[in-house]
Amino acid sequence: MITTHSLSKGIKNITQLLLVAVLVILLSACSEPTGMDAPFSSASSPIYQESMKALEDQITASQYQQLKRAINYLNMNSTQYSSLEDFRKSLDGSTAAKIIKRADALKVSKQNATPG
């Protein structure tokens, strides 16, 4: 037979478990983004090199190559920057995922602009 005391204890245990689960979810949402979602720093050439090295250690080799190709494509096909430093500064604060999307969008734009 279930007593009021054991029912109360069970509800207390479930409440504590739910509280712990909510706290874990909240804490995981507060963690610093890493890998493809980490902000990319490229305010200067040395900072750019450090950021690339850090990303190389955090993402897969395939993702790293995809990022390098995207950066090269943007560099070669973006006409609004007067220097490599200006181009790199344009990447500052973006994530690797956003840089890749930006390159993909430029490719599509160029393909759509090409007749035939």
TIROVO-479189 format. One record per residue: residue in three letters; x, y, z of N, C-alpha, C in turn. Coordinates in steps of 0.2 Angstrom, whole numbers, plus 5000, padded with zeros to 4 digits. Each point is the difference from the previous one (the first is absolute). Example, Ala and Ser with C-alpha at 12.3 -4.5 7.8 and 13.67 -1.06 7.14 Angstrom:
% residues 2
ALA506649725039499650065000500450065000SER499850054996500450065001499650055003
END
This chain:
% residues 116
MET500449945000499650065000500450065000ILE499950054996500450064999499750055005THR500550025004499850055005500250074998THR499750055003500050074998500850025001HIS500349975005500750025001500549984994SER499849934997500449984995499850034993LEU499450024999499850044995500350074999SER500050035006500450075001500749994998LYS500349955003500749994998500249994993GLY499549964997500149994993499950064995ILE499650045002499950064997500650055001LYS500250005006500650045001500649984996ASN500149934999500649974996499950024993ILE499450004997499850014993500250084999THR499750045005500250074999500750025000GLN500449965004500750025001500349974993LEU499849954997500349974994499850054994LEU499450035000499850044995500450075001LEU500250025006500450065001500749994997VAL500349945002500649994997500150004993ALA499549974997499949994992500050074997VAL499650055003499950064998500750045000LEU500349995006500650045001500649984995VAL500049934999500549974995499850034993ILE499450014998499850034994500250074999LEU499950045006500250075000500750014999LEU500449965004500750015000500349984994SER499849954996500249984994499950064995ALA499550035000499850064996500550065001CYS500250005006500550065001500749994998SER500249944998500749984999500250044994GLU500750014999500350044994499949954994PRO499850034995500049964993500749984998THR500049954997500749974998499949984993GLY500649984997500049974993499650054995MET499649974996499750044994499650065003ASP499850005006499550055003500450055004ALA500749995001500350055003500250064996PRO500050065003500150064997500850004997PHE500050024994500750004996500350075001SER500650005003500450065001500550014994SER499950064997500550014994500250085000ALA500050035006500150075000500750024997SER500549965001500650014997500349934997SER500550004997500349944997500249955005PRO500450025006500149955005499449975003ILE499550045002499449985003499749954995TYR500050024994499749954995500349935000GLN500750005000500349945000499949965007GLU499950035005499949975006499349975000SER499550044997499349975000500049944995MET500350004995500049954995500349945004LYS500650015003500349945004499549975005ALA499750045004499549985005499449964997LEU499850034994499449964997500349934997GLU500650004998500249944997500049945005ASP500150025007500049965005499349985002GLN499550044999499449995002499549964995ILE500150014994499649974995500349954996THR499649964996500349944996500450034995ALA500549964997500450024994499650024994SER499449964999499650024995499750075000GLN499850025007499750065001500550064999TYR500649985003500550054999500250024993GLN500049944996500250014992499450044997GLN499449995002499450034997500150085002LEU500250015007500050075002500650044996LYS500649964999500550034996499850024993ARG499649954997499850014993499550065000ALA499650015005499550055000500350075001ILE500550005004500450065001500450024994ASN500349954997500350024993499650024995TYR499449974999499550024995499850075001LEU499850025007499850065001500550054999ASN500649995002500650044998500150024993MET499949944996500150014993499450034996ASN499450005003499450024996499750065004SER500250035005499850065003500350064998THR499750044996500350064997500050065005GLN499650005005500050065004500550025005TYR500549955000500650015005500650024996SER500350055003500650034997500749965002SER499949965005500649975002499849935003LEU500549965001499949935004499850025007GLU500350055003499950025007499250025000ASP499850044996499350025000499549944999PHE500249954995499649945000500049965006ARG500649995003500049965006499650045006LYS500050065000499650045005499349994999SER499849994994499349994998499749935003LEU500549955001499849945003500050005008ASP500350055003500050005007499350005003GLY500049965005499349995004499549954997SER500249984993499549954997500249935003THR499649954999500249935002500249974993ALA500449945001500249964994499449984996ALA499449985004499449984996499750064996LYS500150065003499750064996500550024994ILE500649995001500550024995499949954994ILE499949935001499849954995499450024997LYS499450025003499450024997500150064996ARG500450055002500150064996500349984994ALA500549965000500349984993499549964996ASP499649955003499549974996499550054997ALA499850055004499650054997500350044994LEU500650015001500350044994500149964994LYS500149935001500149964994499349994997VAL499549995003499350004997499850074997SER500250055003499950074997500450004993LYS500649985000500450014994499749954995GLN499849945002499749954995499450034997ASN499550035004499450034998500150064995ALA500650045001500150054996500349994994THR500349944999500349974994499549984995PRO499950034994499549984995500249934997GLY499449974999500149934996500249955004
END
